[in-house]
């Protein structure tokens, strides 16, 4: 697939967790018990960053993955899973191994034959960072392709987190599956829903479908 490009000035390599998200995670930390289970839903991408000497460093990053990393720091005794979909290629296996090495499971996330992780590269032009993406056929786009597996992945969670980017990479049917599954788990008497709405232009979602998703599920 052709890469897409975006440019940002002075942007850090790894995205930061927003202040409102930090407050939500801190509140969750105060309520959590050692038997709590938390999950983050989305796309963990391969990250290529130049070392300045002509070589490239391979890492793993993504908005919901970075948030789960912060949750692990806040809730070290909790079971943590990254809910997504993974390919069956060596890079996917390496990614799953990296998660497990750092105490993060993948629950019942499906493994998609022939699929692979999304990839982005960071290049520098002075102080300006440029991002090039290859993610059109990312395995994570199929994270809701198996509703029963998604339901199993989210069952019994004390906290489940996803973002607008999670929704943006899914087609309409998969978005509906994800919302229905999350809302089913909101029925618990002690369930709390925290939503952070950031209005911005996103190249992953056309304007009108994006507005429909927001209006429908925020009851606007």
VEXDOVO-625159 format. One record per atom (N, C-alpha, C): atom name; residue in one letter; residue number from 1; x, y, z. Coordinates in steps of 0.05 Angstrom, whole numbers, plus 5000, padded with zeros to 4 digits. Example, Ala and Ser with C-alpha at 12.3 -4.5 7.8 and 13.67 -1.06 7.14 Angstrom:
<N A 1 <5264 4886 5156>>
<CA A 1 <5246 4910 5156>>
<C A 1 <5264 4934 5156>>
<N S 2 <5257 4955 5142>>
<CA S 2 <5273 4979 5143>>
<C S 2 <5258 5001 5157>>
//
This chain:
<N X 1 <5017 4976 5000>>
<CA X 1 <5000 5000 5000>>
<C X 1 <5018 5025 5000>>
<N X 2 <5008 5046 4987>>
<CA X 2 <5023 5071 4986>>
<C X 2 <5024 5083 5014>>
<N X 3 <5047 5094 5022>>
<CA X 3 <5049 5106 5048>>
<C X 3 <5034 5133 5048>>
<N X 4 <5024 5140 5071>>
<CA X 4 <5012 5167 5075>>
<C X 4 <5031 5182 5093>>
<N X 5 <5032 5208 5090>>
<CA X 5 <5051 5225 5105>>
<C X 5 <5037 5246 5121>>
<N X 6 <5048 5252 5144>>
<CA X 6 <5039 5275 5159>>
<C X 6 <5063 5288 5172>>
<N X 7 <5061 5314 5178>>
<CA X 7 <5084 5329 5188>>
<C X 7 <5076 5342 5214>>
<N X 8 <5093 5341 5234>>
<CA X 8 <5088 5354 5260>>
<C X 8 <5114 5368 5268>>
<N X 9 <5112 5390 5281>>
<CA X 9 <5135 5406 5291>>
<C X 9 <5139 5400 5321>>
<N X 10 <5163 5392 5328>>
<CA X 10 <5170 5388 5356>>
<C X 10 <5154 5366 5370>>
<N X 11 <5144 5347 5355>>
<CA X 11 <5128 5325 5367>>
<C X 11 <5146 5303 5378>>
<N X 12 <5140 5293 5402>>
<CA X 12 <5156 5272 5413>>
<C X 12 <5151 5246 5397>>
<N X 13 <5171 5228 5398>>
<CA X 13 <5168 5203 5383>>
<C X 13 <5144 5187 5393>>
<N X 14 <5140 5185 5419>>
<CA X 14 <5118 5169 5429>>
<C X 14 <5097 5188 5440>>
<N X 15 <5072 5182 5433>>
<CA X 15 <5050 5200 5442>>
<C X 15 <5048 5200 5472>>
<N X 16 <5039 5222 5483>>
<CA X 16 <5036 5225 5512>>
<C X 16 <5007 5220 5520>>
<N X 17 <5003 5210 5544>>
<CA X 17 <4976 5207 5554>>
<C X 17 <4965 5234 5563>>
<N X 18 <4941 5241 5553>>
<CA X 18 <4930 5267 5560>>
<C X 18 <4923 5270 5589>>
<N X 19 <4920 5295 5598>>
<CA X 19 <4916 5300 5627>>
<C X 19 <4890 5288 5636>>
<N X 20 <4869 5290 5620>>
<CA X 20 <4843 5279 5629>>
<C X 20 <4845 5248 5631>>
<N X 21 <4860 5236 5612>>
<CA X 21 <4864 5207 5614>>
<C X 21 <4881 5200 5638>>
<N X 22 <4900 5216 5645>>
<CA X 22 <4916 5211 5669>>
<C X 22 <4898 5211 5694>>
<N X 23 <4879 5230 5695>>
<CA X 23 <4861 5231 5718>>
<C X 23 <4844 5207 5719>>
<N X 24 <4834 5198 5696>>
<CA X 24 <4817 5174 5695>>
<C X 24 <4832 5149 5705>>
<N X 25 <4857 5147 5696>>
<CA X 25 <4874 5124 5704>>
<C X 25 <4880 5125 5733>>
<N X 26 <4885 5149 5744>>
<CA X 26 <4891 5151 5772>>
<C X 26 <4867 5143 5789>>
<N X 27 <4843 5151 5780>>
<CA X 27 <4818 5143 5794>>
<C X 27 <4815 5112 5793>>
<N X 28 <4821 5100 5770>>
<CA X 28 <4819 5071 5767>>
<C X 28 <4839 5058 5786>>
<N X 29 <4863 5070 5788>>
<CA X 29 <4884 5059 5805>>
<C X 29 <4874 5058 5835>>
<N X 30 <4860 5079 5843>>
<CA X 30 <4851 5080 5871>>
<C X 30 <4830 5059 5877>>
<N X 31 <4815 5050 5856>>
<CA X 31 <4793 5031 5860>>
<C X 31 <4802 5002 5855>>
<N X 32 <4824 4998 5841>>
<CA X 32 <4832 4972 5832>>
<C X 32 <4842 4954 5855>>
<N X 33 <4838 4928 5851>>
<CA X 33 <4848 4908 5870>>
<C X 33 <4868 4891 5855>>
<N X 34 <4884 4875 5869>>
<CA X 34 <4904 4858 5856>>
<C X 34 <4891 4838 5836>>
<N X 35 <4865 4832 5839>>
<CA X 35 <4853 4814 5820>>
<C X 35 <4840 4828 5796>>
<N X 36 <4842 4855 5795>>
<CA X 36 <4831 4870 5773>>
<C X 36 <4844 4863 5747>>
<N X 37 <4829 4865 5725>>
<CA X 37 <4840 4861 5698>>
<C X 37 <4833 4885 5681>>
<N X 38 <4853 4895 5667>>
<CA X 38 <4849 4919 5650>>
<C X 38 <4856 4911 5622>>
<N X 39 <4845 4927 5603>>
<CA X 39 <4850 4922 5575>>
<C X 39 <4850 4948 5560>>
<N X 40 <4866 4949 5539>>
<CA X 40 <4866 4971 5520>>
<C X 40 <4862 4960 5492>>
<N X 41 <4846 4974 5477>>
<CA X 41 <4837 4963 5451>>
<C X 41 <4847 4981 5428>>
<N X 42 <4860 4970 5409>>
<CA X 42 <4869 4987 5386>>
<C X 42 <4891 4974 5370>>
<N X 43 <4908 4991 5359>>
<CA X 43 <4929 4982 5341>>
<C X 43 <4957 4990 5352>>
<N X 44 <4973 4970 5357>>
<CA X 44 <5001 4974 5364>>
<C X 44 <5017 4971 5338>>
<N X 45 <5031 4992 5331>>
<CA X 45 <5046 4992 5305>>
<C X 45 <5075 4988 5309>>
<N X 46 <5088 4979 5288>>
<CA X 46 <5117 4978 5287>>
<C X 46 <5127 5007 5282>>
<N X 47 <5147 5015 5297>>
<CA X 47 <5158 5042 5294>>
<C X 47 <5187 5041 5285>>
<N X 48 <5193 5055 5263>>
<CA X 48 <5221 5057 5254>>
<C X 48 <5230 5086 5259>>
<N X 49 <5252 5088 5274>>
<CA X 49 <5262 5115 5280>>
<C X 49 <5292 5115 5273>>
<N X 50 <5301 5136 5259>>
<CA X 50 <5329 5139 5251>>
<C X 50 <5346 5145 5275>>
<N X 51 <5370 5132 5276>>
<CA X 51 <5388 5137 5298>>
<C X 51 <5408 5159 5292>>
<N X 52 <5406 5172 5269>>
<CA X 52 <5424 5194 5262>>
<C X 52 <5450 5185 5250>>
<N X 53 <5454 5158 5248>>
<CA X 53 <5479 5147 5237>>
<C X 53 <5474 5130 5212>>
<N X 54 <5450 5133 5201>>
<CA X 54 <5443 5117 5177>>
<C X 54 <5429 5091 5182>>
<N X 55 <5425 5085 5208>>
<CA X 55 <5411 5060 5215>>
<C X 55 <5384 5067 5226>>
<N X 56 <5366 5046 5228>>
<CA X 56 <5339 5050 5238>>
<C X 56 <5335 5032 5262>>
<N X 57 <5320 5042 5282>>
<CA X 57 <5314 5028 5306>>
<C X 57 <5285 5019 5305>>
<N X 58 <5279 4994 5310>>
<CA X 58 <5252 4983 5310>>
<C X 58 <5240 4983 5338>>
<N X 59 <5216 4995 5340>>
<CA X 59 <5202 4995 5366>>
<C X 59 <5173 4989 5362>>
<N X 60 <5157 4993 5383>>
<CA X 60 <5129 4988 5382>>
<C X 60 <5114 5011 5396>>
<N X 61 <5094 5022 5383>>
<CA X 61 <5080 5045 5394>>
<C X 61 <5052 5048 5382>>
<N X 62 <5037 5066 5393>>
<CA X 62 <5009 5071 5385>>
<C X 62 <4994 5083 5408>>
<N X 63 <4974 5099 5403>>
<CA X 63 <4961 5114 5424>>
<C X 63 <4950 5096 5447>>
<N X 64 <4935 5076 5440>>
<CA X 64 <4924 5059 5461>>
<C X 64 <4944 5041 5474>>
<N X 65 <4965 5033 5459>>
<CA X 65 <4987 5018 5470>>
<C X 65 <5002 5035 5491>>
<N X 66 <5008 5060 5484>>
<CA X 66 <5022 5077 5502>>
<C X 66 <5005 5082 5528>>
<N X 67 <4979 5083 5525>>
<CA X 67 <4961 5087 5548>>
<C X 67 <4963 5062 5566>>
<N X 68 <4962 5038 5554>>
<CA X 68 <4964 5014 5569>>
<C X 68 <4991 5012 5584>>
<N X 69 <5012 5022 5571>>
<CA X 69 <5038 5023 5584>>
<C X 69 <5037 5040 5609>>
<N X 70 <5023 5063 5608>>
<CA X 70 <5019 5080 5631>>
<C X 70 <5002 5066 5652>>
<N X 71 <4981 5051 5644>>
<CA X 71 <4965 5037 5663>>
<C X 71 <4980 5016 5677>>
<N X 72 <4998 5002 5663>>
<CA X 72 <5015 4982 5676>>
<C X 72 <5032 4994 5698>>
<N X 73 <5042 5019 5693>>
<CA X 73 <5058 5032 5714>>
<C X 73 <5040 5040 5738>>
<N X 74 <5015 5048 5733>>
<CA X 74 <4997 5056 5754>>
<C X 74 <4986 5031 5769>>
<N X 75 <4982 5010 5755>>
<CA X 75 <4969 4986 5766>>
<C X 75 <4987 4961 5762>>
<N X 76 <5010 4960 5775>>
<CA X 76 <5029 4939 5770>>
<C X 76 <5020 4911 5777>>
<N X 77 <5000 4909 5795>>
<CA X 77 <4990 4883 5804>>
<C X 77 <4966 4873 5788>>
<N X 78 <4957 4889 5769>>
<CA X 78 <4934 4881 5753>>
<C X 78 <4942 4866 5728>>
<N X 79 <4924 4848 5720>>
<CA X 79 <4927 4834 5695>>
<C X 79 <4922 4854 5672>>
<N X 80 <4939 4856 5653>>
<CA X 80 <4937 4875 5631>>
<C X 80 <4938 4860 5604>>
<N X 81 <4919 4867 5587>>
<CA X 81 <4918 4855 5560>>
<C X 81 <4915 4877 5539>>
<N X 82 <4929 4874 5517>>
<CA X 82 <4925 4891 5494>>
<C X 82 <4907 4876 5474>>
<N X 83 <4883 4887 5470>>
<CA X 83 <4863 4873 5453>>
<C X 83 <4864 4885 5425>>
<N X 84 <4871 4868 5406>>
<CA X 84 <4875 4877 5378>>
<C X 84 <4870 4853 5360>>
<N X 85 <4883 4854 5337>>
<CA X 85 <4885 4830 5320>>
<C X 85 <4914 4830 5309>>
<N X 86 <4925 4807 5306>>
<CA X 86 <4953 4804 5298>>
<C X 86 <4955 4787 5273>>
<N X 87 <4978 4791 5259>>
<CA X 87 <4983 4774 5236>>
<C X 87 <4997 4749 5243>>
<N X 88 <5006 4734 5223>>
<CA X 88 <5021 4709 5228>>
<C X 88 <5049 4710 5217>>
<N X 89 <5059 4735 5212>>
<CA X 89 <5086 4739 5201>>
<C X 89 <5106 4741 5224>>
<N X 90 <5132 4741 5218>>
<CA X 90 <5152 4743 5240>>
<C X 90 <5150 4769 5256>>
<N X 91 <5143 4791 5243>>
<CA X 91 <5141 4817 5258>>
<C X 91 <5118 4816 5278>>
<N X 92 <5096 4803 5270>>
<CA X 92 <5074 4800 5289>>
<C X 92 <5082 4783 5313>>
<N X 93 <5096 4761 5307>>
<CA X 93 <5105 4744 5329>>
<C X 93 <5124 4759 5347>>
<N X 94 <5142 4775 5336>>
<CA X 94 <5160 4791 5352>>
<C X 94 <5144 4811 5369>>
<N X 95 <5123 4823 5358>>
<CA X 95 <5107 4842 5373>>
<C X 95 <5093 4829 5396>>
<N X 96 <5081 4806 5391>>
<CA X 96 <5068 4791 5413>>
<C X 96 <5088 4783 5434>>
<N X 97 <5112 4775 5426>>
<CA X 97 <5133 4768 5445>>
<C X 97 <5142 4792 5462>>
<N X 98 <5143 4815 5449>>
<CA X 98 <5151 4839 5463>>
<C X 98 <5130 4846 5485>>
<N X 99 <5104 4843 5478>>
<CA X 99 <5083 4848 5498>>
<C X 99 <5085 4829 5521>>
<N X 100 <5088 4803 5515>>
<CA X 100 <5090 4783 5537>>
<C X 100 <5114 4788 5554>>
<N X 101 <5136 4795 5542>>
<CA X 101 <5161 4800 5557>>
<C X 101 <5157 4822 5578>>
<N X 102 <5139 4841 5572>>
<CA X 102 <5134 4863 5590>>
<C X 102 <5108 4860 5606>>
<N X 103 <5098 4835 5608>>
<CA X 103 <5075 4829 5625>>
<C X 103 <5048 4837 5614>>
<N X 104 <5046 4839 5587>>
<CA X 104 <5021 4847 5574>>
<C X 104 <5012 4823 5557>>
<N X 105 <4988 4814 5562>>
<CA X 105 <4977 4792 5546>>
<C X 105 <4961 4803 5522>>
<N X 106 <4950 4785 5506>>
<CA X 106 <4934 4793 5483>>
<C X 106 <4906 4781 5485>>
<N X 107 <4898 4769 5508>>
<CA X 107 <4871 4759 5512>>
<C X 107 <4864 4740 5490>>
<N X 108 <4840 4743 5479>>
<CA X 108 <4831 4725 5457>>
<C X 108 <4833 4739 5430>>
<N X 109 <4852 4758 5427>>
<CA X 109 <4856 4772 5402>>
<C X 109 <4861 4753 5379>>
<N X 110 <4847 4756 5357>>
<CA X 110 <4850 4737 5335>>
<C X 110 <4877 4740 5320>>
<N X 111 <4886 4718 5309>>
<CA X 111 <4909 4719 5292>>
<C X 111 <4900 4715 5263>>
<N X 112 <4906 4735 5246>>
<CA X 112 <4895 4736 5219>>
<C X 112 <4916 4725 5199>>
<N X 113 <4909 4704 5185>>
<CA X 113 <4928 4692 5166>>
<C X 113 <4934 4712 5144>>
<N X 114 <4960 4716 5138>>
<CA X 114 <4968 4734 5116>>
<C X 114 <4969 4763 5123>>
<N X 115 <4961 4771 5147>>
<CA X 115 <4961 4799 5155>>
<C X 115 <4987 4805 5169>>
<N X 116 <4992 4831 5173>>
<CA X 116 <5016 4841 5186>>
<C X 116 <5011 4866 5202>>
<N X 117 <5029 4874 5219>>
<CA X 117 <5025 4899 5234>>
<C X 117 <5026 4924 5217>>
<N X 118 <5014 4945 5226>>
<CA X 118 <5018 4971 5214>>
<C X 118 <5046 4981 5220>>
<N X 119 <5056 4998 5203>>
<CA X 119 <5084 5008 5205>>
<C X 119 <5084 5038 5201>>
<N X 120 <5101 5052 5216>>
<CA X 120 <5106 5080 5210>>
<C X 120 <5135 5086 5215>>
<N X 121 <5146 5106 5200>>
<CA X 121 <5173 5114 5203>>
<C X 121 <5175 5144 5210>>
<N X 122 <5195 5150 5226>>
<CA X 122 <5199 5178 5234>>
<C X 122 <5225 5188 5222>>
<N X 123 <5224 5210 5207>>
<CA X 123 <5248 5222 5196>>
<C X 123 <5250 5251 5206>>
<N X 124 <5274 5261 5207>>
<CA X 124 <5279 5288 5217>>
<C X 124 <5289 5306 5195>>
<N X 125 <5278 5331 5195>>
<CA X 125 <5288 5352 5178>>
<C X 125 <5293 5376 5197>>
<N X 126 <5317 5377 5208>>
<CA X 126 <5323 5397 5228>>
<C X 126 <5308 5389 5254>>
<N X 127 <5291 5407 5264>>
<CA X 127 <5276 5401 5288>>
<C X 127 <5248 5390 5281>>
<N X 128 <5242 5388 5256>>
<CA X 128 <5215 5379 5248>>
<C X 128 <5215 5349 5243>>
<N X 129 <5195 5336 5254>>
<CA X 129 <5192 5307 5250>>
<C X 129 <5171 5302 5229>>
<N X 130 <5176 5283 5212>>
<CA X 130 <5157 5274 5191>>
<C X 130 <5151 5245 5196>>
<N X 131 <5125 5238 5193>>
<CA X 131 <5115 5211 5198>>
<C X 131 <5105 5200 5171>>
<N X 132 <5114 5176 5164>>
<CA X 132 <5104 5162 5141>>
<C X 132 <5092 5136 5150>>
<N X 133 <5067 5131 5141>>
<CA X 133 <5051 5108 5151>>
<C X 133 <5046 5087 5129>>
<N X 134 <5048 5062 5136>>
<CA X 134 <5038 5040 5120>>
<C X 134 <5019 5023 5138>>
<N X 135 <4994 5027 5135>>
<CA X 135 <4975 5014 5154>>
<C X 135 <4949 5006 5140>>
<N X 136 <4946 5009 5114>>
<CA X 136 <4921 5004 5101>>
<C X 136 <4912 4975 5105>>
<N X 137 <4931 4956 5106>>
<CA X 137 <4924 4928 5110>>
<C X 137 <4932 4917 5137>>
<N X 138 <4933 4935 5157>>
<CA X 138 <4941 4927 5184>>
<C X 138 <4922 4906 5195>>
<N X 139 <4933 4886 5208>>
<CA X 139 <4917 4865 5221>>
<C X 139 <4897 4876 5241>>
<N X 140 <4905 4898 5254>>
<CA X 140 <4888 4910 5275>>
<C X 140 <4861 4920 5265>>
<N X 141 <4859 4924 5239>>
<CA X 141 <4833 4933 5227>>
<C X 141 <4812 4911 5230>>
<N X 142 <4821 4887 5237>>
<CA X 142 <4802 4864 5240>>
<C X 142 <4799 4856 5269>>
<N X 143 <4804 4874 5287>>
<CA X 143 <4803 4867 5315>>
<C X 143 <4775 4860 5325>>
<N X 144 <4754 4869 5310>>
<CA X 144 <4727 4863 5317>>
<C X 144 <4714 4843 5297>>
<N X 145 <4731 4830 5282>>
<CA X 145 <4720 4811 5261>>
<C X 145 <4708 4786 5274>>
<N X 146 <4715 4780 5298>>
<CA X 146 <4704 4757 5312>>
<C X 146 <4691 4767 5338>>
<N X 147 <4664 4772 5337>>
<CA X 147 <4651 4783 5360>>
<C X 147 <4654 4767 5386>>
<N X 148 <4653 4740 5383>>
<CA X 148 <4655 4723 5407>>
<C X 148 <4683 4726 5419>>
<N X 149 <4704 4728 5403>>
<CA X 149 <4731 4731 5414>>
<C X 149 <4734 4758 5427>>
<N X 150 <4722 4779 5415>>
<CA X 150 <4723 4806 5428>>
<C X 150 <4709 4806 5454>>
<N X 151 <4685 4793 5455>>
<CA X 151 <4670 4792 5480>>
<C X 151 <4687 4777 5502>>
<N X 152 <4700 4755 5494>>
<CA X 152 <4716 4740 5513>>
<C X 152 <4740 4757 5523>>
<N X 153 <4752 4773 5505>>
<CA X 153 <4774 4790 5512>>
<C X 153 <4767 4811 5533>>
<N X 154 <4742 4821 5532>>
<CA X 154 <4734 4843 5549>>
<C X 154 <4718 4833 5574>>
<N X 155 <4713 4808 5575>>
<CA X 155 <4697 4798 5597>>
<C X 155 <4711 4801 5624>>
<N X 156 <4697 4812 5644>>
<CA X 156 <4707 4814 5671>>
<C X 156 <4727 4836 5675>>
<N X 157 <4729 4855 5657>>
<CA X 157 <4750 4876 5659>>
<C X 157 <4741 4897 5679>>
<N X 158 <4760 4906 5696>>
<CA X 158 <4754 4928 5713>>
<C X 158 <4756 4955 5698>>
<N X 159 <4771 4955 5677>>
<CA X 159 <4775 4979 5660>>
<C X 159 <4781 4970 5632>>
<N X 160 <4767 4982 5613>>
<CA X 160 <4773 4978 5584>>
<C X 160 <4776 5006 5571>>
<N X 161 <4797 5009 5556>>
<CA X 161 <4803 5035 5544>>
<C X 161 <4806 5032 5513>>
<N X 162 <4793 5051 5499>>
<CA X 162 <4799 5053 5470>>
<C X 162 <4796 5082 5462>>
<N X 163 <4805 5089 5438>>
<CA X 163 <4806 5116 5430>>
<C X 163 <4792 5121 5403>>
<N X 164 <4791 5146 5395>>
<CA X 164 <4780 5153 5369>>
<C X 164 <4795 5140 5346>>
<N X 165 <4821 5136 5350>>
<CA X 165 <4837 5122 5329>>
<C X 165 <4828 5093 5327>>
<N X 166 <4822 5081 5350>>
<CA X 166 <4812 5053 5349>>
<C X 166 <4787 5052 5331>>
<N X 167 <4769 5070 5335>>
<CA X 167 <4745 5071 5318>>
<C X 167 <4751 5077 5289>>
<N X 168 <4771 5095 5285>>
<CA X 168 <4777 5104 5258>>
<C X 168 <4788 5082 5240>>
<N X 169 <4802 5063 5251>>
<CA X 169 <4814 5042 5234>>
<C X 169 <4794 5020 5227>>
<N X 170 <4770 5021 5239>>
<CA X 170 <4750 5000 5235>>
<C X 170 <4729 5008 5214>>
<N X 171 <4718 4988 5200>>
<CA X 171 <4695 4994 5183>>
<C X 171 <4670 4997 5200>>
<N X 172 <4648 5005 5187>>
<CA X 172 <4623 5011 5201>>
<C X 172 <4614 4987 5218>>
<N X 173 <4614 4963 5206>>
<CA X 173 <4604 4940 5220>>
<C X 173 <4621 4933 5244>>
<N X 174 <4648 4936 5241>>
<CA X 174 <4666 4930 5263>>
<C X 174 <4663 4951 5286>>
<N X 175 <4659 4976 5278>>
<CA X 175 <4654 4997 5299>>
<C X 175 <4629 4990 5315>>
<N X 176 <4608 4981 5302>>
<CA X 176 <4584 4974 5315>>
<C X 176 <4588 4950 5334>>
<N X 177 <4604 4931 5325>>
<CA X 177 <4610 4907 5342>>
<C X 177 <4625 4916 5366>>
<N X 178 <4645 4933 5363>>
<CA X 178 <4661 4942 5386>>
<C X 178 <4644 4958 5405>>
<N X 179 <4627 4976 5396>>
<CA X 179 <4610 4992 5414>>
<C X 179 <4591 4974 5429>>
<N X 180 <4578 4956 5414>>
<CA X 180 <4559 4938 5427>>
<C X 180 <4572 4921 5449>>
<N X 181 <4596 4911 5444>>
<CA X 181 <4610 4895 5463>>
<C X 181 <4618 4911 5488>>
<N X 182 <4628 4935 5483>>
<CA X 182 <4636 4952 5506>>
<C X 182 <4612 4960 5522>>
<N X 183 <4590 4967 5509>>
<CA X 183 <4566 4976 5523>>
<C X 183 <4554 4953 5539>>
<N X 184 <4556 4928 5529>>
<CA X 184 <4546 4905 5543>>
<C X 184 <4560 4902 5570>>
<N X 185 <4586 4909 5571>>
<CA X 185 <4601 4906 5596>>
<C X 185 <4597 4931 5613>>
<N X 186 <4585 4952 5603>>
<CA X 186 <4579 4975 5619>>
<C X 186 <4554 4971 5637>>
<N X 187 <4540 4949 5633>>
<CA X 187 <4516 4943 5648>>
<C X 187 <4521 4936 5677>>
<N X 188 <4546 4929 5684>>
<CA X 188 <4552 4923 5712>>
<C X 188 <4545 4946 5730>>
<N X 189 <4535 4940 5754>>
<CA X 189 <4526 4962 5772>>
<C X 189 <4548 4981 5780>>
<N X 190 <4573 4971 5779>>
<CA X 190 <4595 4988 5787>>
<C X 190 <4611 4999 5763>>
<N X 191 <4598 4997 5739>>
<CA X 191 <4612 5006 5715>>
<C X 191 <4612 5036 5713>>
<N X 192 <4633 5048 5703>>
<CA X 192 <4635 5076 5698>>
<C X 192 <4646 5080 5669>>
<N X 193 <4634 5099 5655>>
<CA X 193 <4643 5106 5628>>
<C X 193 <4656 5133 5628>>
<N X 194 <4680 5134 5618>>
<CA X 194 <4694 5160 5615>>
<C X 194 <4700 5164 5585>>
<N X 195 <4690 5187 5575>>
<CA X 195 <4694 5193 5547>>
<C X 195 <4709 5219 5544>>
<N X 196 <4729 5220 5527>>
<CA X 196 <4744 5244 5521>>
<C X 196 <4740 5250 5492>>
<N X 197 <4727 5272 5485>>
<CA X 197 <4721 5278 5457>>
<C X 197 <4740 5300 5448>>
<N X 198 <4756 5294 5428>>
<CA X 198 <4774 5313 5416>>
<C X 198 <4766 5317 5388>>
<N X 199 <4758 5342 5381>>
<CA X 199 <4749 5348 5354>>
<C X 199 <4773 5356 5337>>
<N X 200 <4778 5340 5316>>
<CA X 200 <4800 5346 5299>>
<C X 200 <4795 5332 5272>>
<N X 201 <4808 5342 5251>>
<CA X 201 <4806 5329 5225>>
<C X 201 <4824 5305 5225>>
<N X 202 <4813 5283 5217>>
<CA X 202 <4828 5257 5216>>
<C X 202 <4827 5246 5188>>
<N X 203 <4850 5240 5177>>
<CA X 203 <4851 5229 5149>>
<C X 203 <4840 5201 5148>>
<N X 204 <4836 5188 5171>>
<CA X 204 <4827 5160 5171>>
<C X 204 <4797 5157 5168>>
<N X 205 <4782 5178 5175>>
<CA X 205 <4753 5177 5174>>
<C X 205 <4742 5201 5159>>
<N X 206 <4725 5197 5139>>
<CA X 206 <4712 5219 5126>>
<C X 206 <4695 5234 5146>>
<N X 207 <4690 5259 5140>>
<CA X 207 <4676 5277 5159>>
<C X 207 <4649 5267 5168>>
<N X 208 <4632 5260 5149>>
<CA X 208 <4605 5253 5156>>
<C X 208 <4602 5226 5171>>
<N X 209 <4616 5204 5163>>
<CA X 209 <4615 5180 5179>>
<C X 209 <4626 5184 5207>>
<N X 210 <4647 5201 5209>>
<CA X 210 <4658 5206 5235>>
<C X 210 <4639 5221 5253>>
<N X 211 <4624 5240 5242>>
<CA X 211 <4604 5254 5258>>
<C X 211 <4581 5236 5266>>
<N X 212 <4574 5217 5249>>
<CA X 212 <4552 5199 5256>>
<C X 212 <4560 5181 5279>>
<N X 213 <4585 5171 5279>>
<CA X 213 <4594 5155 5301>>
<C X 213 <4593 5170 5328>>
<N X 214 <4604 5195 5327>>
<CA X 214 <4605 5211 5352>>
<C X 214 <4577 5217 5362>>
<N X 215 <4559 5225 5344>>
<CA X 215 <4532 5233 5352>>
<C X 215 <4516 5209 5362>>
<N X 216 <4519 5187 5349>>
<CA X 216 <4503 5164 5357>>
<C X 216 <4511 5154 5385>>
<N X 217 <4537 5152 5390>>
<CA X 217 <4546 5138 5414>>
<C X 217 <4551 5157 5437>>
<N X 218 <4550 5183 5432>>
<CA X 218 <4550 5203 5454>>
<C X 218 <4522 5214 5458>>
<N X 219 <4503 5203 5443>>
<CA X 219 <4474 5211 5446>>
<C X 219 <4470 5241 5441>>
<N X 220 <4483 5252 5421>>
<CA X 220 <4480 5280 5414>>
<C X 220 <4458 5285 5394>>
//
